[in-house]
Amino acid sequence: MGEPLRTPSLPLVWATLLLCSCSLIELSHADLVPSLEILPMQEVQRKPVGKSLILTCRPTVPEPALVADLQWKDNMNNTILPKPPNYDPLYDSKGNRRKATGRNQPPMYTETLPGESLALMISSLTVEMGGKYYCTASYANTEILETSVTITTYVAITWTNAPENQYPTLGQDYVVMCEVKADPNPTIDWLRNGDPIRTGDKYVVQTHGLLIHDVQETDEGIYTCRAAVIDTGELLERTIRVEVFIQPVIVHLPPTLEAIEGKPFAANCTATGKPVPEISWIRDATQLNVATADRFQVNPQTGLVTINSVREDDYGTYTCLAKNKAGVVDQKTKLNVLVRPAIYELYNVTGGRTKEIAITCRAKGRPAPAITFRRWGTQEEYSPGVQVDDERIVLERYFDEDRGESSGTLRIANAERTDDGLYQCIARNKGADAYKTGHITVEFGPDFSQMKDLPPVFTWDQRKANLSCLAMGIPNATIEWHWNGRKIKELYDTNLKIVGTGPRSDLIVHPVTRQYYSAYKCIATNIHGTAEHDMQLKEARVPEFVSAAVPRQLTATTITFDIRGPPTELGLPILAFSVQYKEALNPDWSTAYNRSWSPDSPYIVEGLRPQTEYSFRFAARNQVGLGNWGVNQKQSTPRRSAPEEPKPLHNPVQHDKEEPVVVSPYSDHFELRWGVPADNGEPIDRYQIKYCPGMKISGAWTELENSCNTVNVVETTSYEMTDLNGNTYYRIELKAHNAIGYSSPASIIMKTTRGIDVIQVAERQVLSSAAIVGIAVGGVLLLLLIVDLLCCITVHMGVMAAMCRKAKRSPSEIDDEAKLGSGQLVKEPPPSPLPLPPPVKLGGSPMTSPLDEKEPLRTPTGSIKQNSTIEFDGRFVHSRSGEIIGKNSAV
């Protein structure tokens, strides 16, 4: 085998490689040519105007340390200086451009970079900066190095006037603005909602925008403005949103507005538009926006203007302005301030009768109020001019609109007394009404017309009399009294006394002798004249004889008379009629019975004996006293007989052609009530009631067979019929019975109501409110009775104690009371205008109660023992005993 191959050692290899690399480096330095290179390396740099630029000049030499004087020269071959050592930067740390100062950096400068490179800094390119720029340097002080670069500028696409939101106005031509700046000039085209737009009737593409003819709301949308520069290949789009606006239109504003002084006011100015217009109010007189004024508030969205409290100086013209982005419109209105009327002058006036009287009323307000008058207490107002119903009265009116004043004058020609009184002035305009009352006084002479019909004044027995004289007149009249042609005040007669001198005067006459019963003259005087009035003082006398007393109705125990009184004088009426009666066989009138009645009442003498002859005499009473007895006559009572026919106490509410019908308020029962008839000498012991159902057939009453009911009742004047049929007619006959027989029957027809009403009432098993109240009252009375009983037992006081003491009176007291008699009346009437005596007992014959009227009556001569009076109030007869005392006109 051959000898093995030997591998060289590793250190020898590394040494060989190092020697080879050093040889290559020395060879490359020997081949490198010194030069300058500009980065970026393009010889022509095309940049848009406004952009910043940096160009770096880097030397490429074997020994960089030998490079000296490295610099840049501009397009004018001027050396570009490095950046100043102290300067204010154009932008702050946040990128915001700062305000320029004197120490700002130049538009271009140089700056040394690491690696011995020199950068040319241009902060913002301009068109003037275009051209060739040089970078120069010296190398090893023997060689000049130089290189260049050309800067070409162009204007990039710039949107100079192309708002992204544009608002055309409805109905107008509008150019959607899209102004573009570029160099070279760009080409422009338009798209709407992504579709290209071509020039036509609706759209016209212009250099500065897109013209839209007659803009409508359908033209709203997204428009695209597209700019392209073919030379540079630049393409840019601008999206524009087009929204159609509508000019404001004022749709509601009255030409005139009316406000009332002192009250709140509100008015609307309504406008439409897009966007919603803002509304303001301007006062023309001051050109002031009222929203800034006191008391005014304006809602700019609704146009509502409010005034808290209107003043008179708010009057004037106002302008409503409606404004939005599409335009401004205005409209004027006039505010009239209605000043409520105020009456500032109305004086009371006085004038004489038959003269002209004028009352004037003045008022102010806006508009000037219309003035009229009316009599106080009436609603009828006087109309302007002559009054239709009274030509004497004329209403004159005057207006001053500029000053807001007016006046009204009511003239009354030939004034009468009836024109005197209160007159109300009424001032009226649209704001309100004002009222004020004045008085017209019509003066006139004294007048006694109100005293012409007064009766004479009566007196007697030297009683003083009062002659009152009242004179009507304005001004008040002064009164003098004359007697027998002489002034009474000059007579100094103590029996004649004057009280008052006007307008009322009283003459007090004390007629001590008959000469004072005569005429007296009252004379009244004022500035308008004199009037006289004669007053007569007469002596009063008792009435003359009664003219006639004729029996009208006789029963066994009563006689009813028709009395015709004596002649009377005005002012001295008959107050009562009296009768004395006794049995004809008794010659002594001192033992006669006496009855008195008030005039126009039933003149009934009761309590007579049957089949007995009586003597009667009559007299009249006035204020003076009882007249003489007269009209003496005798009259016999008939024998005892059956009672008179009783009278049912029911009023018919419905009438047939023949007889009345009484309607029952119930369907199954009816309460029959009647009055007690005259018994004709025998007491009534019972009443018979017969009631039969039936109907009328051809005008004749037909009773149902076997359906009549007959009952007898005693000691009562009412009876309740039960188990009746509803909605049914019943004939009811009522008869009174005494020992002699039955009276003639009293008959009525009664009808019940429908039966369903009774069923409904019967189903309700509850207490009525009246029953509850009755139970409560009964409980209270029972409690009071128990308390009274305890008081009587313990302390001998209370009602029961008083009754016990009364029961223990002496027999003499009881006898005295029996002699005087006791009253027994069904119903006590209201007090009579005359002071009449207390009542006495009536009814019943002397046979059954012989002690009732045995006390002798007293006459003016002492022969009559007891008086009684009968009064009739239109419904009931009332009897009273005692002396009759009449009124008189004497003082």
C-alpha angles and dihedrals in degrees: 000000000000128000115284121255114256119223116222116242121261098240090056091055095051092049092052092051092050092051091051094050094050089051091053093049093052089048092052093050088051089055100042114108115209112245146143125243129195122216126241085047098216110116090217119047111197109197135165121249113262095029123116122241138195123194119185122207113201125182117228105201138137092242112031091187089067092061114106140170096024109181147149128236124201130227089278090054091250120142112252110228125223122255113287114255094237119038140139113245117238093228132044126225091276094054095254117141111247127220112274118255135178091264098058117131119264121258089258134014142154129252129189114236130199113277094044092283123144118215126205109216120201111178097192126007121227131188090252091059092068116113143070121323124196133210114201136179142159124239124207088342089278107074130056115214122200139167135164145206130199119226115204117188131201135176113251123217107284127180102226098170114006111120114197092224118045128175120204120190122246114259096011134101112256136186115215097218120231111155114176130192120203141137115244092037114260128228117238130209133168137225130189118204087342096309121112117250120224127198111260143121093311103035132036120185109219132182092255101034151322116297115215116194119218098355115226131184088256088066090072115113147090115312124191122208109199122195124189134180109201095193093056097027090233117155125181133172130204120200113212124187111211118202119180115230125203122218116242118265121193104222101175130033121124114227090234132029128196126209130176119233114252094013131098117265135195133182134177129223103191120196136172130207145117118291097027105269122240112234128211134174122224124193105221096209093061101016085230124149100237091213087078094049128093119262091018127104125180127193104209093198099051100024092233113154118191131188117202095209121001118228127199092246090060085081114116147075121314130190123216112210121197113190136177136147090281096059149292129272130180138192131188130225134178121233113210112195110214105215109202112240119264121191107217102170132040119136129188111248134204128201141162127259113270089020129106116263124192127188118192128202123192126192141168133213142118117293093028104263124244112238128212138155139224136184113261111262096024132091097211112105126205114252123224113275128010115354115242095219096042120027091190091073121074127178115207121191133189130188134198106186094178092059094031093235135127140172138203129199124195110203122194115191120202092010119216132201089255089064090066114106147070120324123194119216114212120198110189136180135145091282100059145299127274126201135197130166128221134175131236112203116199110198119211141166124268116294131192098181092119090060099048096095098042115120123241120274115254131202138157143187091037092295114160115256129206118220106192119197120191119183120195113214145125115256096031114268127237113232129214127182123222129191123186090350096307133102109258094215088061094052094066089210111167090206091062117064126178119208114190131000101226167052080344123024129176124207112203109204122193103195100205089155133029092251089079091064095089144093122301124197123221112200119193123192136183135152092283099053149290133282133188133207128186119216123193125216110200133184111243121224135188116269122276123245119306107260098220144343114194124183109239103175130019130193130168090268107020140051124195116206134199106218124197111196130218124267113284136202124235107267096022106077129178109262101187145352121229132198131194118199137175138161110285092236090060109085096188114092090187089077094048124122120246132214129178129192134189113242119278093019123119106278100219126164110202138184096050126154117249117248091014130130116227134191117224133189127178138207137177128229130210134166092290096053146267118333128223121294116254147146091070111192143154126230132179124214118228124247124275113287144162116301123274118264111280118238118228112226099224131114116216115234096189132037135212119200091261110030140003125265124218115209118215116220088219133061101215106032142031132192113222115204130183143169125252109260126211110283094213095223101318124077118250110250102181148350126232119215123191122181127179131180116232148125142236117259115187090341094308122112112240120191123209112249119255092001102104123113125203124192136171122217129188135199094009139087098209138058131186115221111207139186092042124160119249122249091012134133119232130189110216122196120191124192132177120219135202135162091288099049148271126326122233109282123261110215134198135168115231129189125198125216126247117297097230090075091061093050092052092050093046092055092061107085097183133112117255121234089251091056091049091050090048092052091049093049090047091053092051092049091049090052091050090049091054091048091048091050091052091049090050092051098043109033101010093240135120137059095306091050090052091050091050092052090048091052089057096059119133121264090244091061090050092049092051091052092049090053092055094047129224132256122249113181129157095215130007112226127218115280113287118239086239123071094246127179124261119276127272130203118275134189133047127080123269089246094063096040109022095170097059099090107011094112107105117246124237121235127191085265093049097258098106115080107190136015129206133179134208120211128187118201096183095271110037138032114230126193125201131177129215138065117324111232115188129204121249136193095233121111 
